Amino acid sequence: MIRLLITGAAGNLGSLLATHLLPCKDIRLRLMIHHRDIPEHLKAGGKCAVVRADLSQPETLTAAVEDIDVIVHFAGILFKAHPEKFLPTTNTQYFKNLVDTANRKGVRRIILISFPHVEGPTTPQHPSTDRLDRQPLSWHAKTRLEEEKYLFANAREPISLRVGMVYGDGILMPDMARKLASLHLLGVWRERTQIHLISKDDFCAAVQATVSNGEANGIYNIGDDGNDSLQEYLSLACRQWGTARPWRMPLWMIYTAAWFCELYSSLTGNQALLTKDFIDIGRVGYYGDTSRMKRDLLPKLKYPTTRDGLETF
């Protein structure tokens, strides 16, 4: 029996993974939350233990990691203005608090959910591998790279899953794009941007395999077999949704929209659905070398390309 802690379990991907793992008889789930509660279906039947903790307060983490074998770490802050001001704390320092507490309590394995952007721009010809010496462009990627470095320097069994863009119904970003497209408000810059996609089903299967495979180690890039751009994916998604194609917009217009979103967030305290750093990271083309994933975790994908996964949109 593997005793698994999921941090950020009330978030989009954290709750998705918890739902996927719920039927597994060899995994006992503990879900860590902060302010927001987990979805109601995860409470049913008492199959999940829920613990409330604060990554900024290391003393609250002791009970969360007590008697845990494996941690999958999602927790973080995304939709807030000026991420350059808080990400060095909420990503880097908070993750250090988790790793240090886990070490003291004898946690065997920590799995960090990361992304290929930590290696900067990558392509199918020159993909993201397992490098920790690059200089990424956005604050989200810079601070996640610092998390990876700390993980591999300090955890007993460190694993980083560099996950491409997860798509599927119920995933936050695609759902937001669908809503904007239905209102004829979805826009994207004109320059082609390479992206590496993965269906939500294959993402969950890859994480489950990482948790269960005692020999898994190091850095794994998680993605499908496709070769897509952001622009191509959004056009394909809009056709599937039955909405108009996204507007092709000059970059300055998108940055202006981000400026207004961040101003609104700063003045009201509400979420910033678009920030300058989101655009900075979104404009970085990325593609991961998935050979280790296929060898150790997921030899066969349920949806090898987005065209195969249209039913999940």
N, C-alpha and C positions, 0 to 999 in steps of 0.2 A: 504494500500500500504506500503510495507516494502522497505525502502531505504537502499540498501546494498552496502558496499564498499568491494571490493576484492583487497588486496594488493598482489604484485607479479603477477599481472594479465597478464603480458607478458610471464610468465614462463609456463612450461609444464602443471602442474596441475591447476594453476590459470586460464589459458586460456581454459582448458578443462571444468572447472566448469562454467566459464562465458558462454561458448557455450551451455552448458546444461540448464542454467537458462534463456537464451535469450528469449525463447517463453513464460515464466511465466508472466502472466498479473498482478499478485499481487506483483511482485518484480521489483523495479527500480534499475538498475545496474549503479554503478560508478566504474571504473577500474583504479587502481593506478599503474603507471609505473614509472621507474626511467630512465635508458638509453635506453633500448630496447622498441620498439613499440609493440602494440598488433597486432595479426593477422588481415589481411585485412577483413575477413568475419565478425569480430566483429565491424567493422566500418560501415558496410552497413546499410543503413536505419536510422542511427542516434539513434539506440535503446540504446546505451551505452554512458554514459558520461565518458570521459577520463581525468584524472588529473595526472600531473607529479609532483612527490614529492620525497624527499630524507630522508630516515629514520634517517640518521646521522645528519640532520638539522631540529630540532623540529619545527622551525618557518615555514617550508614549509608544514608541515602536517596539519596546521589549516584549510586551504581551502579544503584539501582532506576529512576531517572528518566532515566538516560543514553540519548540517542537516541530518546526517546519523543515522540510527537506529541500524544497525548491521554491524560489521566488520568480515570478514573472512580473517585470516592472513596466507599467504603463504611465503611472501618475505624472501629471504635469499640467501647466497652464498654457493655453493656446490663444484664446480669443480675448486679448487684452491689449490696449494701446501701448506702444513703445516697449516692445519685448526686450530691446537691448538693455533696458533698465532693470528688468527682473529675472531674465533667464539665467544669468550667471549665478543667481541664488536659487531659483526654483528648480532649475535643472541640475546644475553642478553640485551646489552645497547640499541640497536636500537628498540627492542621490548618495553623496558621501555619508550622510547620516544613516541612510538605510544600509549601505554596505558595511559600515563599521559596526552597527548594531547586529546585523546578521552574522558577522564574523565572531562577535562576542558570544552569540548564542549557538554557534556551531552549525549554521545553515550550510548545507553542502554545495548548493548550486544557485547561482543568480543568472537569470536570463533577462537581458536588457532588450527592449524593443527599440531598435534604432532605424536608420534609413541610409541608402547609398550616398546621399548628399554629403556625408561626412568626408568623402574623398574628393569633393569638388565635382566639376563637370566630368562625366564618364559617358561612354558610348558602347555599343555592341562590339566595336573593334578594340576598344580600350576600356573594359568594364571595371567596375568597383570589385575589389578582391578582399583583402584583409589588411590594408595599410592603415596605419595610425599616424602617419607623418605628413599628411596633406594639410592644406590651409583652405578650408571651405569658406564660402562667401557670405552666408547668412548667419544671423545670430542663433537661429534654431539649430543649424548644422554645427556651428562652432562649439556651442555648449554641449550638444550631444556627443561630439568627438571627445570633449573633456570627460564626459561620463564614461565613455568607452575606455579611455586611458586609465582612469581610476579603477574601473572594474577589473581590467586585466593586470593591474599592478597589485591589487589587494584581495580580490575574491578567491575562494578556494577552487571552485570550478566555474570560471567565468565564460559566459556565452553571450554573444551579441547577434541578434537577428536583424540584418539590414533589409527592411521590408520595403518593397516598391509600393506604389499607390494601390490601396485596397479598394476594390469596387464591388458594388452589389446593392440591392435594395436594403435600406436600413443603415447604410454607412453615411456618416455625417456629411462629408464633402460632396459626394455624388447626389445625395438628397437635396442639399442646398443648391447645387447646380441645376437640378431638375426643377426646383421651385422657381429659380430665377428664369430658366428657359420658358416655363409656362407663362411668365409675365413679360416675355420678350426683353429681359434685362440681362441675359447671360452674354458676357463678352470675353474675349481672349485676345492677346497680342498676336501680331501677324507672323512673327518669326517662328519657324518650326522648332519645337522643344521636345527632345527625346524624353520619353518616360518609360518606366518599367512597371507593368501592372501585375496584379495578382487578385484572383477572385476571393471573396470573403470565405468561401468554403475551403479553398486550398490554403489560405492564410491560417485558418484555425487548425487544419490538419497538420501543417508544418510545425506550428507551436506545440501541438499535442505530441508529435513525434519527438520534438526536442526535449520535452519534459520526460517522456518515457524511455528514451534511448540513453542508457547510462554511459555509452561511449561517445556521445556527442560532445564536441568541444570547439572553442574558438569562435570564429566569425563565419556566419552563413548569410549569403545574399538570397533573399526570398522573392522570387518573381516567376512569371510564366514564360512561355516560349515565343511570345509575340515580339514584334518590333514596331512599336507605336509612337506617335507623337501626342502631346497634349491636345493639339488642335484636331487630329484625326479621331482621338477617343471621344472628345466632346461632340463632334459631328455625328459619330456613330451612335452615341448615347441619345442625342436629340432625335435621330431618326427612330430609334427604338421607343422613345417616349412619345413620339408623335408631336413634337414641338418644333419650332423654327430653329434653324442652325444658329449657333452663337455668332454674335457680331464679331467681326475682325476689327480691332480697334488700335489706334496709335497708343504707344506705351504711356505717353504722358497723361492720357485720359484715365488710364487704369491707376497710375500713381496718384492722380488727383482724387479719384474716388477713395483710395486708401487713406489719403490725408484727411478727408472729411469723416471717414469711419473712425479714425483714431481720435480726431477732435471730439466727435460725439461721445466716444467711449470715455475720454478724459473728463468731459464735462458732466456726464451722467452716471458714470460708474458701470454702465451696461457693457455688454460684449462688443468687441470690435470684430465684425465679420470679415474685414479685410484690413491688412496692415502692409506697410512698406516691406517688412521682412518677409511676409507671405509671398509677395511678388518677387522679392530677391531670390528666395529659395525656389519658387515656382519656375523661374526663368532658367534655372540650372538644369541642363540635360543630365539624365542619370540612367544607368543600366548596370545591373549586377551580374557577376559570374555565378551562375546557379549550379555549377558542377558539384560542389560539396553538398548542397541541399539535396540534389538528386541521388547522390551516393549514400548519404547518411540518414536522410529524413523522409524525403518524398520522391521516390523513383518515378511515380506516375501521377500526373496532375489530373484532376477532375475536369478542369477547363484549361487546356493548353494555350488558348488565345482568347481575346475578348469576343471574337466572333463565335467561339464555342460557348461562351458564357453569357450570350445575349439574354437568355431566359432569366438570369439573375438580376438584370438591370432594374 
